[in-house]
Amino acid sequence: MLSRQWAHSTSTGDVYATGSLLLVLFDYNHPRFVSYYESNPRPPRPIVLSRVYHGIKASATQQEQAKILASVFALHLAVLDPEASAIETDLCFQLQQDSDAHFSYYLRRSNAFWRHALKAISEAVKEENMETKQHGRAVCLALFRTAGSLVHLVKEPHDVSEERRAIAKVWAEEGLFECLDQTMDKLLQIPEVTSEP
């Protein structure tokens, strides 16, 4: 039910509230739940992910649900402020890490997702001091982690070289290199961006 509400949210406040709750389900180290998980079993992440997919559209196949999920992230990133974008991009990264190959496949090919993700990076670095702007840093870091894992963690049955070509094509079409030209000086001020493996 929570993922259905999140997927159909149209206001920044709704996306932020529901996305924050979904994100907590994937963060076993969240300060509010560490003590709970010490005495209670953690739900396996694949089960949590399957429930998220089910909430997106129960009657769809898993492949269709993954495509819908990628489009929901694109729609949300188009309208969110930096604080909500930080939650959304982190949630996208967490789901992409745990999802089947279909979600990553659609993220790699989603022009709309990358158009709005690159816009989110550009907006995030407009903050005057990136060192102290937590939300802008979180947006950039989550998107760079997502991009890196989409390139390096191509899952079967997809061909590695084909998938890398697909994402490179989308990045070129949506202006990744222009975005980096405009934002690199600010991005280099974010320690996590320059030190992540």
C-alpha positions as semicolon CSV with decimal commas, in nm:
position;residue;x (nm);y (nm);z (nm)
1;M;0,000;0,000;0,000
2;L;0,285;0,236;0,083
3;S;0,455;0,182;-0,253
4;R;0,124;0,238;-0,434
5;Q;0,080;0,569;-0,250
6;W;0,439;0,666;-0,331
7;A;0,403;0,575;-0,700
8;H;0,086;0,783;-0,735
9;S;0,205;1,081;-0,531
10;T;0,207;1,407;-0,719
11;S;0,310;1,658;-0,453
12;T;0,659;1,701;-0,314
13;G;0,532;1,646;0,041
14;D;0,363;1,318;-0,045
15;V;0,661;1,187;-0,241
16;Y;0,894;1,287;0,042
17;A;0,682;1,126;0,315
18;T;0,615;0,798;0,137
19;G;0,962;0,776;-0,015
20;S;1,121;0,830;0,327
21;L;0,920;0,544;0,472
22;L;1,007;0,315;0,183
23;L;1,374;0,404;0,216
24;V;1,373;0,304;0,583
25;L;1,258;-0,045;0,482
26;F;1,584;-0,091;0,290
27;D;1,814;0,071;0,546
28;Y;1,879;-0,179;0,822
29;N;2,119;0,065;0,988
30;H;1,867;0,344;1,024
31;P;1,909;0,490;1,375
32;R;1,543;0,447;1,462
33;F;1,543;0,076;1,383
34;V;1,884;-0,051;1,493
35;S;1,757;-0,154;1,836
36;Y;1,443;-0,306;1,684
37;Y;1,646;-0,520;1,445
38;E;1,872;-0,635;1,728
39;S;1,582;-0,833;1,873
40;N;1,367;-0,894;1,563
41;P;1,459;-1,065;1,238
42;R;1,513;-0,838;0,944
43;P;1,282;-0,904;0,653
44;P;1,481;-1,031;0,356
45;R;1,533;-0,750;0,109
46;P;1,398;-0,951;-0,189
47;I;1,068;-0,993;-0,003
48;V;1,050;-0,619;0,069
49;L;1,130;-0,548;-0,296
50;S;0,860;-0,788;-0,419
51;R;0,607;-0,606;-0,201
52;V;0,717;-0,272;-0,343
53;Y;0,667;-0,411;-0,695
54;H;0,329;-0,556;-0,598
55;G;0,219;-0,215;-0,471
56;I;0,324;-0,046;-0,795
57;K;0,082;-0,255;-1,000
58;A;-0,026;-0,594;-0,869
59;S;-0,168;-0,721;-1,198
60;A;0,147;-0,649;-1,401
61;T;0,434;-0,884;-1,470
62;Q;0,759;-0,821;-1,285
63;Q;0,910;-0,680;-1,605
64;E;0,616;-0,440;-1,647
65;Q;0,641;-0,340;-1,280
66;A;1,012;-0,263;-1,325
67;K;0,936;-0,042;-1,627
68;I;0,665;0,142;-1,432
69;L;0,904;0,186;-1,139
70;A;1,167;0,348;-1,362
71;S;0,906;0,585;-1,507
72;V;0,781;0,678;-1,158
73;F;1,132;0,787;-1,059
74;A;1,154;0,998;-1,374
75;L;0,818;1,164;-1,305
76;H;0,908;1,237;-0,944
77;L;1,254;1,378;-1,019
78;A;1,094;1,617;-1,268
79;V;0,910;1,805;-0,993
80;L;1,094;1,754;-0,664
81;D;1,291;2,004;-0,462
82;P;1,647;1,914;-0,347
83;E;1,536;1,770;-0,011
84;A;1,281;1,534;-0,166
85;S;1,519;1,458;-0,454
86;A;1,774;1,339;-0,198
87;I;1,526;1,082;-0,065
88;E;1,414;0,983;-0,414
89;T;1,763;0,932;-0,554
90;D;1,871;0,732;-0,249
91;L;1,559;0,516;-0,278
92;C;1,633;0,460;-0,648
93;F;1,988;0,350;-0,564
94;Q;1,867;0,111;-0,292
95;L;1,601;-0,043;-0,516
96;Q;1,842;-0,074;-0,805
97;Q;2,088;-0,262;-0,583
98;D;1,827;-0,517;-0,482
99;S;1,615;-0,543;-0,792
100;D;1,615;-0,799;-1,065
101;A;1,777;-0,723;-1,398
102;H;1,462;-0,561;-1,539
103;F;1,466;-0,245;-1,325
104;S;1,832;-0,175;-1,407
105;Y;1,758;-0,245;-1,774
106;Y;1,486;0,020;-1,782
107;L;1,688;0,273;-1,584
108;R;1,974;0,237;-1,831
109;R;1,738;0,311;-2,119
110;S;1,521;0,581;-1,962
111;N;1,588;0,915;-2,128
112;A;1,332;1,078;-1,900
113;F;1,497;0,944;-1,583
114;W;1,844;1,065;-1,683
115;R;1,715;1,399;-1,813
116;H;1,558;1,472;-1,475
117;A;1,847;1,315;-1,279
118;L;2,098;1,541;-1,455
119;K;1,871;1,838;-1,388
120;A;1,863;1,735;-1,021
121;I;2,245;1,734;-1,015
122;S;2,254;2,080;-1,174
123;E;2,003;2,210;-0,920
124;A;2,183;2,045;-0,630
125;V;2,514;2,213;-0,703
126;K;2,356;2,558;-0,721
127;E;2,367;2,563;-0,342
128;E;2,627;2,816;-0,230
129;N;2,835;2,581;-0,017
130;M;2,813;2,217;-0,118
131;E;3,007;2,108;0,191
132;T;2,722;2,217;0,416
133;K;2,430;2,139;0,190
134;Q;2,336;1,786;0,290
135;H;2,053;1,738;0,044
136;G;2,248;1,849;-0,261
137;R;2,535;1,621;-0,164
138;A;2,295;1,331;-0,114
139;V;2,138;1,381;-0,458
140;C;2,475;1,386;-0,633
141;L;2,614;1,092;-0,439
142;A;2,309;0,868;-0,491
143;L;2,297;0,944;-0,863
144;F;2,668;0,878;-0,910
145;R;2,636;0,552;-0,719
146;T;2,336;0,454;-0,930
147;A;2,518;0,541;-1,252
148;G;2,826;0,347;-1,148
149;S;2,635;0,039;-1,049
150;L;2,427;0,046;-1,367
151;V;2,749;0,036;-1,568
152;H;2,935;-0,220;-1,360
153;L;2,664;-0,451;-1,231
154;V;2,494;-0,564;-1,549
155;K;2,295;-0,871;-1,451
156;E;2,209;-1,174;-1,658
157;P;2,052;-1,226;-1,907
158;H;2,168;-0,893;-2,049
159;D;2,486;-0,853;-2,252
160;V;2,741;-0,632;-2,075
161;S;2,866;-0,443;-2,380
162;E;2,515;-0,386;-2,514
163;E;2,397;-0,249;-2,179
164;R;2,696;-0,018;-2,144
165;R;2,640;0,114;-2,496
166;A;2,273;0,173;-2,413
167;I;2,343;0,385;-2,106
168;A;2,625;0,576;-2,279
169;K;2,385;0,661;-2,563
170;V;2,120;0,787;-2,321
171;W;2,375;0,989;-2,123
172;A;2,502;1,153;-2,443
173;E;2,147;1,230;-2,559
174;E;2,046;1,378;-2,225
175;G;2,352;1,597;-2,175
176;L;2,569;1,420;-1,918
177;F;2,886;1,576;-2,051
178;E;2,736;1,926;-2,059
179;C;2,611;1,874;-1,703
180;L;2,957;1,767;-1,589
181;D;3,116;2,067;-1,764
182;Q;2,882;2,301;-1,577
183;T;2,903;2,131;-1,237
184;M;3,245;1,965;-1,208
185;D;3,405;2,236;-0,993
186;K;3,125;2,201;-0,736
187;L;3,108;1,821;-0,761
188;L;3,476;1,794;-0,678
189;Q;3,403;1,964;-0,345
190;I;3,195;1,663;-0,237
191;P;3,440;1,417;-0,078
192;E;3,216;1,114;-0,129
193;V;3,189;1,178;-0,502
194;T;3,564;1,174;-0,551
195;S;3,641;0,891;-0,307
196;E;3,374;0,629;-0,385
197;P;3,509;0,309;-0,542
